[in-house]
Amino acid sequence: MTNSPAKPLLKSLLAIAIILGMLMVVLIFDSCKKDPVTTVNTSYLSVTNTSPTLSTFNFYLNQSKANTGALPFGGTIPYLQVNPGEYNAKLTTESNTESLLTKKIVLEKDKIYSLFVIDKADKLDYLQITDDIKVPGTDKALIRFINLSPDASALNLSVKDGAAIATDKAYKSAGTFLEVDAKLYTFEIKDKATSAVKAELKDIDLKKGGIYTVIARGLLNATDTERAFSGQVITNK
């Protein structure tokens, strides 16, 4: 009996199909074993108004308003997650979109920043600080000090009847984050030269894992239309 020429061809095609099927299973299994690659490509920016006036402000990145309510003295916009790059940072009054201050700021990939509105009138400006934040140890918190009082001399921040947190900080100077025990504190902002207490922050509860910034703000010689000197605690995390 003569063999049909279709049978060897059919067997060959079947063998090829089986081999291809096995290869597909191997490829699928191998791809399932690999973890997905996550690309981090973002920046973080917080904004705080320390301009020592009675004014309230709106803040824009390019043409997008970043705040939901106008920023009063001491008002803070928590960290915004934004794409890295160059932005026009615009400040306006609450009732007008005309710029009081517009400057370019650069936000680099995977970095965290705090932007402070400082001073007043023709000296109105921004102070941009890179927040070098690490994870606090067990039962610890992080704290730093920034002097944002335009007419203050160099200042120290210390625990009342205790150790110094930061020393000799001139206007616009920022200390590094210091790890401390997470507990209740009373802090004193002192004149570096005379040790006179300029402001006291009572019963400040630093939580475990918390990250905080203490600022000196306002004017030591304020008028009725300006904000007087005081301290403020900002919760970074």
N, C-alpha and C positions, 0 to 999 in steps of 0.2 A: 504494500500500500504506500502511495507517495505522500510524504509529509507536506502539509500546506505551508508555503513561504510566509504566511501571516503569523504562524505560531512563534518562530524565533523572534520576530519583530515585536510581538506582543510581550514576550518574556523580557526582552531588553528594555522596553518602555516601563514595564512593571518594576524592574530592578532599579532603574534610574529614579522612578517615583519614590521608591522606598528609601533610597540613599538621600534624596533631597529632603524627604520628610524627617529623617534622622538628623540631618544638618540643621533644619529649622528648629527642632526641639532643643538641640545643643545651644544654638544661638539665643533662643528665648530664655533658656535656663540661665545662661551666662549673663544676659542683660539684667535678669531679676536679681542676681547676686550683687550687682554694683549699686552703691549708694548714689542717690541723686546729688549733683553738684549744685550748691547754693551760692550764688554770687551776691555779695553784699556791696551795694553801691548807693549809699545814702549818707546824709549829714543831718545833724541835729542843731537847732538854734532856739534859745530862749531869749526873751526880750523883757527888760525891766526899766521902768521910768524912774530915774532918780533926779530929774531936773527939779530944782528946789523952788518951784512956783506953784500957783494955784491952778494952772492949766491942766487939761486932760487931752490926751492925744490918741490918734489912730496911727497904726503902723502898717506899712505896705511892703511886700517883697515884689518887686516889679509892679504889676498893676493889681495884685491880689491883696486885699486887706487881711491881715493875719489875726486881728483881735475881733472878738464878738461884741465886747463892750469897750468904751473908751478907757484908756489907761490913766488912772489917777497917779498921784505921787506914791511911789512904792508898788504900783500895780505891775504884775508880771504875766507874760504870756508863757505858759509851760513849753517845754521842748517841742518844737515843730520838726517833723520829719520831712526833709526836702531833698531834692536831687542836688548832688554836688555841682558847683559852678559859680559864676559871677552874677550877682544880683544888684539891682538898684534898691537900696533901703530908704524908703521915704517916710517922713514923719509929717503929719498934718494935725491941725486942731480937730476937736470932735465934730465941729459944725461946718468945716470947710475942707475941700480936697486939695486946696493950694498947698504946695510944699513949703514947710518951714525948714526942712533939712533933707537933702537927698545926697547919699554917698554910695559909691560902689563898695560892696563887701564880697569877699571870696570865701566860699565854704568848700573845704576839701573833703574828699571821699573818706568815709568812716571816722570823721572827727566830730567832736561835740563842742559847741560854742555858747557863750553867754554874751549878749549884746546889751549894753547899758546906755540909756539916754542920759547924758550928763550936762551939767551947767545950764545956762539960760541966755536968752536974748542973742546977741551976736556971737556968743561963745557956745551956743547950743551945739552939741556934738554927740558922736557915738564913741563908746569904748568897747572894742571887741576883744574878748578873752577866750583862749582855748581852754576848755575844761578837761584837764588830765585826770580822768576819773578811773579808779580801780575798784575792785570789789572789797569792801571792808572785811576784816577777819570776824571770827565768831564773837558775838556779843560786843561788837565794835561799831562805830560810826565814823564818818569822815566830815571834817569841818575846815573851812578856810575863811580868811578875812580880806576884804577889799575896802580901801579908803576912797569913798566917792563924795566927800565933802569938799567943795571948791575952796573954802576959806580956812580949812583946818591945816595945821602943821602935821608933821609925822605922828602917826598914831600906833598904839599897841592894843591888841585884844588879849585879855587874860581871863582865866577863871577867877571869880571873886575869892580872895584869900588862897589862891592856888597858882598853878603854872601858867606861863604865857602860851597863847596859841599862835600869835604872830607879833612881830615887833618891827618898829621903825618903817611903817608903811606910809609913804608920801601919797599925796593926791594921785589917784588913778593907778596906784600900785596894788597888786594882788598877791596874796600869799599862796603857797601850795596847800593842797588838801592834807590835813594831818589826821591820823587815826587816833581816836580817843575811845574811852569806855562809853557804852551806850547807857545814859542815865540822865537825871535831872541836873541842870546847871543854872548858875547865875553868872553871866558874863559882864565884864567891864571894858568899855572902850576908854583908853587913857591917852592923855597927851604924853608923847614919848619923852619930851624934855623935862616936864614938871611932874609927871606921874599923876596929874589931876584927872579925876574921873569925869569924863565928858558925857557919858551915857551908860545906863545899866539895863541889861536885858535879864529879867527875872524869870525863873521857873521855865527854862527852855528844855523841853524833853527831847533828847536825841535818841531816836529809836534804833534798835538793832538793824544793821544793814542800811541805815539812812545816810544820805549825803546832803550836806548843808553849806550854805554860804552866809556869813554874817557881813553886812555892809554898814559902813558909816555914811550917812546921807544928810542932806539939809545943810543949813548955814549956821555957824556959831553966832553970827551977827545978822540975824534975819530981820527984815522989816515986816509990816503987817500983811504985805502981799507976797511974802516968801515963806518957805518952809524952814522951820527951826531944826537944829541939829538933833539927830536921834540915831538909834541903831535899828536894824531890821534883820530878821532871819528869813532866808529864802530856802525852801526845800527843793533841792535839785532832784532828789529821788526819795 
